[in-house]
Amino acid sequence: MDVLTTQTLSGVQTSIEIAGTVAFALSGVMEAARKKLDAVGVCAVASVAAFGGGTLRDVLLDRRPLFWIEQSWYLWSVLILCLTAMTLMRAKHFKPTEKSMQWPDALGLGLFAASGTQIALGMQMPALISVLMGVITATFGGVLRDIVCNEIPVSFKDHRPYALCSVAGGVIYIVLAAVDAEPWFCMTVCALITVVFRVLAIWNDWTLPAWRND
């Protein structure tokens, strides 16, 4: 991989991780606001949502230091976002609902699916493990966010495709990588496919079969 390609990939990956962090942090702020938590609670829930998936990914792949420790400005960014969002939401008398939280959550899902898959592939992980790392990166922060807020995680109770959306994006990434597409292009398409799949599932109310006790 030449220097220009490496720099392009690094720039795209960093941009995607930043956007994903902001999206999930915002979903955490909205969920914490729904639960009427104080400022400390809002920041804690937003941080768990933003960093949970990437942290588990780094632990499983034995990447040290963790991404938010290596680049501590991520923490400052989330804290500033929390304070700004709380101020604006109160000033505009915005009432967060479960439905409104779905949109930043869907965006974060796609962005982190692309980032997690790319990082695993960059470490020469097999295709299946790379897709799994994308799913973990994309979903685990939301799972922790909901657990901390005493909710059954959306990815389990919603019945609309959630983790499967990131699986679809990851598989598309692997297919594109197999035909030697540029990594930055693979990441972009992966993120788009995941987000579009999730948005369509929400709009059209696609549901997966639930467990039934006949």
C-alpha positions in Angstrom: 0.0 0.0 0.0 1.6 3.3 -1.1 1.9 6.4 1.1 -0.9 8.3 -0.6 -3.3 5.3 -0.2 -2.3 4.9 3.5 -2.9 8.6 4.2 -6.3 8.5 2.5 -7.3 5.4 4.4 -6.2 6.9 7.7 -8.0 10.1 7.0 -11.3 8.4 6.1 -11.0 6.0 9.0 -10.4 8.8 11.5 -13.3 10.8 10.0 -15.7 7.8 10.2 -14.6 7.1 13.9 -15.2 10.8 14.8 -18.6 10.9 13.2 -19.6 7.5 14.8 -18.4 8.7 18.2 -20.5 11.9 17.9 -23.5 10.0 16.7 -23.5 7.4 19.5 -22.6 10.0 22.1 -25.7 12.0 21.0 -27.9 9.0 21.2 -26.5 8.5 24.8 -27.3 12.1 25.6 -30.9 11.7 24.4 -31.4 8.5 26.3 -30.0 10.0 29.5 -32.3 13.0 29.0 -35.3 10.7 28.6 -34.4 9.2 32.0 -34.0 12.7 33.5 -30.4 12.1 34.6 -28.2 14.8 36.0 -25.2 16.3 34.1 -22.8 13.6 35.4 -25.2 10.8 34.4 -25.6 12.3 30.9 -21.8 12.5 30.4 -21.4 8.9 31.7 -24.1 7.4 29.5 -22.9 9.3 26.4 -19.3 8.1 27.0 -20.4 4.5 27.5 -22.4 4.7 24.2 -19.5 6.3 22.3 -16.6 4.2 23.6 -18.2 0.9 24.6 -18.0 -0.9 21.3 -14.6 0.3 20.3 -13.2 -0.5 23.7 -14.4 -4.1 23.6 -13.1 -4.4 20.0 -9.6 -3.2 21.1 -9.6 -5.6 24.1 -10.5 -8.6 22.0 -8.0 -7.7 19.3 -5.4 -6.9 22.0 -4.8 -3.3 20.7 -3.0 -1.2 23.2 -3.5 1.5 24.3 -7.3 1.7 23.8 -8.3 4.1 21.1 -9.8 6.8 23.4 -6.7 6.6 25.7 -4.3 6.9 22.9 -6.2 9.9 21.5 -7.7 11.6 24.6 -9.3 14.4 22.6 -12.1 11.9 22.0 -13.0 12.3 25.7 -12.9 16.1 25.5 -15.1 16.1 22.4 -17.7 13.9 24.0 -17.8 16.1 27.2 -18.1 19.3 25.1 -20.9 17.6 23.0 -22.8 16.6 26.2 -22.7 20.1 27.7 -23.6 21.7 24.4 -26.4 19.3 23.7 -27.9 19.7 27.1 -27.8 23.4 26.9 -29.4 23.5 23.4 -32.1 20.9 24.3 -33.1 22.9 27.3 -33.1 26.2 25.5 -35.2 24.8 22.6 -37.4 22.8 25.0 -36.6 19.7 23.1 -38.3 16.6 24.5 -36.2 13.5 23.5 -38.2 10.4 22.6 -37.3 6.9 21.8 -38.1 7.5 18.2 -35.9 10.5 17.9 -32.9 8.6 19.4 -33.1 6.0 16.6 -31.6 8.3 13.9 -28.2 9.1 15.5 -28.1 5.5 16.7 -28.6 4.2 13.1 -25.8 6.6 11.9 -23.4 5.4 14.6 -24.3 1.8 13.8 -23.1 2.2 10.2 -20.0 4.2 10.9 -18.7 1.9 13.6 -19.5 -1.2 11.6 -17.2 0.1 8.9 -14.5 1.2 11.3 -14.5 -2.1 13.3 -14.3 -4.2 10.1 -11.5 -2.2 8.7 -9.4 -2.3 11.8 -9.7 -6.1 12.1 -8.9 -6.6 8.4 -5.9 -4.3 8.9 -4.7 -6.6 11.6 -4.9 -9.6 9.1 -7.9 -11.1 10.9 -10.0 -13.7 8.9 -13.1 -12.4 7.2 -15.6 -13.8 9.7 -13.7 -12.3 12.7 -13.5 -9.0 10.9 -17.2 -8.9 10.3 -17.8 -9.9 14.0 -15.5 -7.1 15.1 -17.5 -4.6 13.0 -20.7 -5.9 14.6 -19.3 -5.6 18.2 -17.9 -2.1 17.5 -21.3 -1.0 16.1 -23.6 -2.6 18.7 -21.9 -2.9 22.1 -21.9 0.8 22.9 -25.7 0.9 22.4 -26.1 -2.2 24.5 -24.2 -0.7 27.4 -26.1 2.6 27.0 -29.4 0.8 27.4 -28.3 -1.4 30.3 -26.9 1.6 32.2 -30.3 3.3 31.7 -32.1 0.2 33.0 -33.6 -0.7 29.6 -33.6 -3.9 27.6 -31.1 -3.1 24.8 -32.7 -1.9 21.6 -30.8 -4.5 19.6 -32.6 -7.3 21.5 -36.1 -5.9 22.1 -36.7 -3.9 18.9 -37.3 -7.0 16.7 -36.3 -4.8 13.7 -33.0 -5.7 12.1 -30.2 -4.0 14.1 -27.1 -6.2 14.4 -28.0 -7.8 11.1 -27.6 -4.4 9.4 -24.0 -4.2 10.5 -23.5 -7.8 9.4 -24.8 -6.9 6.0 -22.4 -3.9 5.8 -19.5 -6.0 7.0 -20.2 -8.7 4.4 -20.3 -6.1 1.6 -17.0 -4.8 2.9 -15.4 -8.3 2.7 -16.8 -8.8 -0.8 -15.4 -5.4 -2.0 -12.1 -6.1 -0.4 -11.9 -9.5 -2.1 -12.1 -7.8 -5.5 -9.3 -5.3 -4.5 -11.5 -2.3 -4.0 -9.8 0.6 -2.2 -10.2 0.3 1.6 -11.6 3.8 2.0 -14.3 2.9 -0.7 -15.1 -0.3 1.2 -15.6 1.6 4.4 -17.8 4.2 2.8 -20.0 1.6 1.1 -20.1 -0.5 4.3 -21.3 2.5 6.4 -23.9 3.5 3.8 -25.3 -0.1 3.4 -25.6 -0.5 7.2 -27.3 2.9 7.7 -29.7 2.5 4.8 -30.6 -1.0 5.8 -31.4 0.2 9.4 -33.4 3.2 8.2 -35.4 1.1 5.9 -36.1 -1.3 8.7 -37.4 1.5 10.9 -39.5 3.2 8.2 -41.0 0.0 6.9 -41.3 -1.7 10.3 -39.5 -4.8 9.2 -39.3 -7.3 12.0 -37.5 -10.5 12.9 -39.5 -13.4 14.3 -39.8 -13.1 18.1 -39.7 -16.0 20.5 -43.2 -17.4 21.0 -44.6 -19.5 23.8 -47.6 -21.3 22.2 
